[in-house]
Amino acid sequence: MARLKKGINGPISGKVGDVVGSSWNGIDYIKSLPDRKKPPTENELKNRFRFGLSQLWLRPLLVFVRAGFKGYTETFEGFSAAKSYLSRNALEGEGFETTVNPAFVKVSYGDLPLSEDIQFEKISDSELLFTWNPDRVKGAYPDDQIMLLAYNIEKEDEVNSGNAFFSLTGQFRKTGSDTLSISPDSFSPNKTYHIYAAFSAFDRSNQSDSVYLGAVEM
């Protein structure tokens, strides 16, 4: 990242895209970066693989994590924040053998409390029932809404291979239950869906951490 030492009309110090600003003997210069001639090293390729894996795993969840990671920091939120969290906490293995552990993924992050005893069960071939304790929780509100996600990604190294069903504005916390409909692939049934839940404030000002509830075949 470059700095403007004297405002918008001043000299550039640092890198901007393919150019870099510098100063020598009191003279300010802007020059283009040289083309890379060396092929990437094996470690660089491994790091790129890990970075790409995080991005591919989360891509089908773009809409969900935009809401779930809203306000992660003052300058960092949404998809980028979710990817950063996944990269730091949910990757297992080394190099090209790296995989994502769904149990350690967060699809929502915040300080709104969760309700107790959040559970789910499969009640039909295309529907899940979620239940939780509807009693009041300190720091939470009865009109907070449940966020539900069922996510299948069996070929995580392929682009857009994930299949997600979700609700960002489900039933109120005070109701204690909600359902999520899933449309299984009739050509490839019995896929594994990873299940997550979280809560969002009614005015969307805050949300809870997500909780991983396990997996189910649909």
C-alpha angles and dihedrals in degrees: 000000000000129000128219101220095191103026130268093327095046131094121285120242115194139008126327113177108300096348133073129203122215143154132229126179090349093306118118119222137188116195136168121251116252118253113260110251101176118081115241116274122243091255090052090051091050092051090049089051092053091047092048092047092056091050095047093047093054100037096091088051095055096119093044098049092044086065096033095052096039110141094008087153132345091267104020127062147122123033095352092053092047091050092049091051092048092048092052100041114020108042117103130187130023136280116331091355092065117129136179118248104212092202091067097044119106118207092178131032129188147101100263105118122249120230119249126258099020107181140159138203135187108247098174140358089275108026139070125198118213123196134181140165106280094200118121116274123205109258093015133095133223091237095056109121130230119243113208132190135180112185132184119189111156097155101045094169093064125085115256092355094138124100115202133185116184150152122214096184107039131153122322119269090243092062095065097212145055139166133229122204120216127191105212119210104259090202093052111025129175096051120163116247122195112218127216135173136187139157130244128198113251090243091046090240094128144002139198131247111271121247123216109228100184135258137296136187117238 
